[in-house]
């Protein structure tokens, strides 16, 4: 009898367990994302886009579009663009990679960690890329330095984990290079973004306060691999103290206003250890300051640029020492620049950021 009661109790308990509803967690209550909100497919002869705050780091897909203007005014995790013809794109900061494949006659403004281009023809891009841009099986590719601004853009760079000072836009790796064919080149110096990618004409997108003046760009304009005009260059390194980025931007702004004869060639933000400082600067005097946080290095080129840079640094730092390293002579500057950017390349490859 006791056994029968036990069996009945077990049956009742089992039925109760079967009737219990599964637990509902907070993430289960969120509405399911509509995939169509993160894709443009088959757009033809339209102006279309996403406003700031609408993508919030999600991936995006663009494919099979023709003769359209497409704008993503927000940061994303990754973007793919496939089989598009005669389209213009602005694509906000991308945390990882943009893959552009089988596209013809398209123009881009894009900032990303990795830029991958394959099977494309006649494509122009204003680019900010933290690693070496990669092209493969493509021709008629032309590149220029990123130039764009709207109020939310600098914050979107930060949200995507991209530095305004990490830009390898002209340092191209061509997988299919050969001696007889040149698959890429640089856009003419002074090329303007709005001559290639028009400002949005739709009423919805016109609320984004866009400025394509290179002097207002969130990314500093750099000469890149173009030919230098002088045999004198200068290395500056801004040490981290919580305001180093603002100080570096103030320096660039002052040089642009007062010393156009000196040109910004390249910039790089990176982390250094004391032994790295010895390798780059040839001194242990910077061991402590490089340990505080990432440093911002930049190369300027122009006649008498070392003395000019020294004067401007003194003015913007009000004589404070320990905030900025600057080359002292033409002879030492050449070696310091080589040391700094060789170290930057080595660090990029060591961290696996150039993903072939």
Phi and psi in degrees as a GROMACS rama.xvg file:
@    title "Ramachandran Plot"
@    xaxis  label "Phi"
@    yaxis  label "Psi"
@TYPE xy
-60.545  -37.1  UNK-2
-66.5562  -38.6275  UNK-3
-63.2763  -42.4601  UNK-4
-62.122  -41.3196  UNK-5
-62.0267  -41.3469  UNK-6
-64.1118  -42.035  UNK-7
-64.5806  -40.4157  UNK-8
-63.6396  -41.9336  UNK-9
-62.5636  -40.977  UNK-10
-62.0799  -44.8969  UNK-11
-62.8532  -42.8937  UNK-12
-62.911  -40.8306  UNK-13
-64.8869  -42.6153  UNK-14
-64.2114  -37.2602  UNK-15
-63.458  -43.7686  UNK-16
-61.4345  -39.2762  UNK-17
-65.8278  -30.3311  UNK-18
-82.897  -15.1704  UNK-19
-64.3593  137.557  UNK-20
-81.0495  147.182  UNK-21
-64.0703  151.248  UNK-22
-66.5751  144.022  UNK-23
-110.505  120.953  UNK-24
-96.7363  166.385  UNK-25
-60.2321  -37.5754  UNK-26
-72.4064  -18.8767  UNK-27
-74.321  -21.7728  UNK-28
-82.4933  -14.0241  UNK-29
-69.8221  141.564  UNK-30
-64.1695  142.313  UNK-31
-66.366  135.612  UNK-32
-69.6182  138.75  UNK-33
-84.5952  114.301  UNK-34
-54.8853  -29.8108  UNK-35
-67.2531  -18.1019  UNK-36
-75.1019  -12.8395  UNK-37
-121.23  31.3869  UNK-38
-154.979  139.804  UNK-39
-117.451  117.184  UNK-40
-130.046  123.709  UNK-41
73.107  25.5207  UNK-42
-73.6832  131.111  UNK-43
-133.775  128.374  UNK-44
51.4395  48.0037  UNK-45
-131.239  159.675  UNK-46
-111.143  122.317  UNK-47
-147.875  154.92  UNK-48
-176.843  179.701  UNK-49
-119.77  135.268  UNK-50
-82.5383  160.752  UNK-51
-53.7626  136.432  UNK-52
88.6784  1.46299  UNK-53
-96.5348  -22.1583  UNK-54
-104.9  -38.3702  UNK-55
51.8282  44.8804  UNK-56
87.9693  4.53344  UNK-57
-80.3449  155.36  UNK-58
-69.9454  159.956  UNK-59
-142.497  145.871  UNK-60
-124.677  134  UNK-61
-129.059  128.153  UNK-62
-154.726  150.996  UNK-63
58.8771  38.7369  UNK-64
-104.559  150.231  UNK-65
-138.561  136.779  UNK-66
47.2236  47.1926  UNK-67
-128.627  158.511  UNK-68
-109.332  119.717  UNK-69
-125.108  128.982  UNK-70
-129.217  126.828  UNK-71
-114.513  95.5998  UNK-72
-89.6942  49.634  UNK-73
-156.785  167.079  UNK-74
-87.3753  151.87  UNK-75
-135.128  171.384  UNK-76
-89.817  -40.4744  UNK-77
-158.049  153.646  UNK-78
-137.303  138.194  UNK-79
-121.136  139.094  UNK-80
-129.043  115.463  UNK-81
-127.999  139.37  UNK-82
55.1814  49.741  UNK-83
-111.207  146.957  UNK-84
-131.558  129.292  UNK-85
53.7565  45.6816  UNK-86
-113.775  155.277  UNK-87
-115.993  135.676  UNK-88
-130.312  133.541  UNK-89
-111.753  125.955  UNK-90
-127.136  119.252  UNK-91
-63.3253  175.667  UNK-92
-53.2298  132.857  UNK-93
-113.291  123.531  UNK-94
-60.7848  -38.6116  UNK-95
-119.576  -101.687  UNK-96
-117.827  150.686  UNK-97
-115.045  129.444  UNK-98
-111.035  119.965  UNK-99
-117.377  119.616  UNK-100
-136.314  138.841  UNK-101
55.0361  46.3076  UNK-102
-114.964  146.443  UNK-103
-134.673  134.395  UNK-104
66.7941  30.9602  UNK-105
-106.829  155.513  UNK-106
-124.834  143.304  UNK-107
-134.972  145.764  UNK-108
-118.247  121.495  UNK-109
-151.838  141.87  UNK-110
-123.559  133.457  UNK-111
-160.471  169.001  UNK-112
-78.5374  -42.9776  UNK-113
-134.218  134.304  UNK-114
-114.463  115.858  UNK-115
-122.246  125.226  UNK-116
-127.429  128.83  UNK-117
-144.369  134.967  UNK-118
56.8086  47.5675  UNK-119
-120.256  153.038  UNK-120
-133.963  143.272  UNK-121
50.5935  66.4509  UNK-122
-126.762  128.893  UNK-123
-111.839  140.77  UNK-124
-143.332  131.743  UNK-125
-94.7798  112.91  UNK-126
-124.898  139.933  UNK-127
-124.293  119.627  UNK-128
-140.623  127.578  UNK-129
-79.1665  -14.1378  UNK-130
-121.089  -177.539  UNK-131
-74.147  118.211  UNK-132
-61.2108  143.534  UNK-133
-122.891  128.28  UNK-134
-122.761  150.047  UNK-135
-148.871  132.889  UNK-136
51.0371  43.1376  UNK-137
-131.532  160.117  UNK-138
-147.928  158.273  UNK-139
67.3838  31.9326  UNK-140
-91.5329  131.195  UNK-141
-130.582  137.2  UNK-142
-127.986  151.762  UNK-143
-144.729  166.917  UNK-144
-70.8916  139.223  UNK-145
-52.9025  135.284  UNK-146
-146.857  104.406  UNK-147
-165.014  151.239  UNK-148
-154.29  137.055  UNK-149
-151.987  160.265  UNK-150
-55.0824  -34.1519  UNK-151
-86.3121  -7.63801  UNK-152
-67.209  -44.2988  UNK-153
-60.6074  -39.8909  UNK-154
-65.3873  -33.9973  UNK-155
-69.5704  -35.4692  UNK-156
-58.2046  -46.1501  UNK-157
-63.4651  -44.2029  UNK-158
-62.5266  -31.6926  UNK-159
-85.299  -2.84591  UNK-160
74.5664  24.25  UNK-161
-103.529  138.605  UNK-162
-89.5647  141.189  UNK-163
-66.7009  -17.3583  UNK-164
-104.922  2.58348  UNK-165
-102.054  96.0446  UNK-166
-141.768  106.694  UNK-167
-104.003  37.8627  UNK-168
-55.8192  -31.756  UNK-169
-104.721  0.0138627  UNK-170
-93.2143  74.0604  UNK-171
-85.0335  139.593  UNK-172
-107.583  117.818  UNK-173
-105.197  111.614  UNK-174
-65.8767  -25.855  UNK-175
-114.133  27.6004  UNK-176
-68.5835  147.135  UNK-177
-150.65  166.531  UNK-178
-66.6815  -25.5109  UNK-179
-93.1294  -14.3986  UNK-180
-131.013  133.913  UNK-181
-106.917  112.563  UNK-182
-86.8374  -16.458  UNK-183
-144.317  160.087  UNK-184
-151.442  -178.316  UNK-185
-102.642  144.187  UNK-186
-62.7592  152.147  UNK-187
-54.4748  141.161  UNK-188
-59.5932  136.334  UNK-189
90.0327  2.87141  UNK-190
-60.1132  138.634  UNK-191
-105.346  136.83  UNK-192
-54.6603  -45.9317  UNK-193
-73.318  -4.87051  UNK-194
-80.8358  -12.5403  UNK-195
-117.646  -43.0795  UNK-196
-120.792  107.621  UNK-197
-67.2616  153.955  UNK-198
-67.3265  147.338  UNK-199
-62.5747  138.497  UNK-200
-99.4085  -14.8702  UNK-201
-73.9769  146.733  UNK-202
-60.6452  -38.2248  UNK-203
-62.4717  -42.2777  UNK-204
-84.756  -15.4989  UNK-205
-69.0242  -12.2758  UNK-206
-72.0479  -16.143  UNK-207
-75.5035  123.75  UNK-208
-84.8079  84.6022  UNK-209
-88.409  140.695  UNK-210
-136.03  120.821  UNK-211
-105.961  12.5145  UNK-212
-63.6757  121.996  UNK-213
-55.6586  -30.2743  UNK-214
-72.0008  -15.2681  UNK-215
-103.194  -2.08781  UNK-216
-59.9906  142.725  UNK-217
-67.2816  -26.0201  UNK-218
-98.7874  124.723  UNK-219
-58.4069  139.884  UNK-220
-78.0102  128.61  UNK-221
-128.179  152.774  UNK-222
-70.5926  -32.7933  UNK-223
66.4581  -137.793  UNK-224
-85.0137  6.42283  UNK-225
-65.9366  159.721  UNK-226
-67.5868  131.674  UNK-227
-74.4523  151.999  UNK-228
-94.28  -11.7427  UNK-229
-136.081  160.073  UNK-230
-93.3242  9.0106  UNK-231
-114.07  125.028  UNK-232
-127.874  166.129  UNK-233
-140.557  137.544  UNK-234
-101.824  131.278  UNK-235
-121.905  138.948  UNK-236
-131.066  119.853  UNK-237
-95.2496  118.567  UNK-238
-84.0158  147.414  UNK-239
-69.4543  131.425  UNK-240
-151.03  16.2602  UNK-241
94.6574  -18.0926  UNK-242
-128.659  14.2428  UNK-243
-64.8923  -37.1836  UNK-244
-65.2504  -44.6523  UNK-245
-62.4409  -38.9001  UNK-246
-65.6511  -41.9907  UNK-247
-64.2517  -41.653  UNK-248
-67.1768  -36.4255  UNK-249
-64.7072  -39.6224  UNK-250
-62.9439  -47.2883  UNK-251
-60.0857  -42.6527  UNK-252
-62.8411  -43.2111  UNK-253
-67.0271  -39.787  UNK-254
-63.5204  -38.8403  UNK-255
-67.807  -36.6605  UNK-256
-74.41  -39.0168  UNK-257
-113.03  -16.3069  UNK-258
-141.662  67.1146  UNK-259
-66.8893  -14.9032  UNK-260
-71.2955  -14.2652  UNK-261
-105.488  130.239  UNK-262
-115.628  135.139  UNK-263
-73.9436  119.07  UNK-264
-89.7058  -48.9783  UNK-265
-159.891  156.13  UNK-266
-134.622  153.991  UNK-267
-158.265  126.704  UNK-268
-105.104  129.397  UNK-269
-155.064  170.018  UNK-270
-102.442  141.497  UNK-271
-129.782  149.444  UNK-272
-105.025  163.059  UNK-273
-52.0416  -41.0073  UNK-274
-67.7295  -27.2748  UNK-275
-68.8706  -38.9288  UNK-276
-61.7221  -40.8961  UNK-277
-61.3839  -40.7287  UNK-278
-65.8187  -39.1299  UNK-279
-82.5464  -47.7881  UNK-280
-95.6052  -13.4799  UNK-281
70.4962  24.405  UNK-282
-154.415  151.908  UNK-283
-94.0497  9.39538  UNK-284
-68.9874  -15.7976  UNK-285
-109.23  11.3104  UNK-286
-57.3847  -44.2091  UNK-287
-73.6851  -43.3234  UNK-288
-70.1893  -32.1896  UNK-289
-72.6074  -17.9956  UNK-290
-78.8087  -10.4737  UNK-291
-72.1222  -31.5654  UNK-292
165.296  -175.916  UNK-293
-61.46  143.8  UNK-294
-106.785  155.18  UNK-295
-115.336  115.562  UNK-296
-106.242  146.625  UNK-297
-148.643  147.27  UNK-298
-110.081  128.897  UNK-299
-111.275  149.941  UNK-300
-133.188  140.025  UNK-301
155.858  155.657  UNK-302
-59.8221  132.293  UNK-303
62.8233  23.3964  UNK-304
-68.8551  -27.9886  UNK-305
-64.1879  -49.4614  UNK-306
-63.6365  -38.9037  UNK-307
-64.6613  -47.2297  UNK-308
-61.9366  -39.3549  UNK-309
-60.9822  -41.9203  UNK-310
-65.5264  -42.6641  UNK-311
-68.9061  -40.5144  UNK-312
-60.0176  -44.9851  UNK-313
-58.4947  -40.3496  UNK-314
-68.6743  -44.5145  UNK-315
-78.6156  -22.4521  UNK-316
-98.1211  -1.8688  UNK-317
53.9863  38.6272  UNK-318
81.3272  0.301257  UNK-319
-64.9515  138.398  UNK-320
-101.032  158.248  UNK-321
86.2927  0.370585  UNK-322
-95.8627  -29.4987  UNK-323
-141.008  133.806  UNK-324
-92.9562  141.133  UNK-325
-144.419  139.937  UNK-326
-59.5269  148.404  UNK-327
-106.44  -29.1847  UNK-328
-136.947  158.453  UNK-329
-60.9738  -38.1823  UNK-330
-70.094  -44.6615  UNK-331
-73.19  -30.79  UNK-332
-59.8549  -42.9011  UNK-333
-58.791  -44.2807  UNK-334
-70.7197  -38.3134  UNK-335
-65.0752  -40.3131  UNK-336
-63.436  -45.3451  UNK-337
-61.1752  -43.0466  UNK-338
-62.862  -44.919  UNK-339
-65.1518  -46.9731  UNK-340
-79.6367  -26.4164  UNK-341
-64.6484  -41.3712  UNK-342
-64.182  -40.6712  UNK-343
-61.656  -43.3885  UNK-344
-64.4991  -41.9647  UNK-345
-63.4591  -42.3132  UNK-346
-64.4098  -40.6928  UNK-347
-61.3428  -43.3798  UNK-348
-72.8434  -36.3234  UNK-349
-63.2358  -38.2038  UNK-350
-79.5223  -2.48524  UNK-351
73.0873  28.5383  UNK-352
-85.7482  -17.3389  UNK-353
-97.0948  103.462  UNK-354
-105.782  96.0647  UNK-355
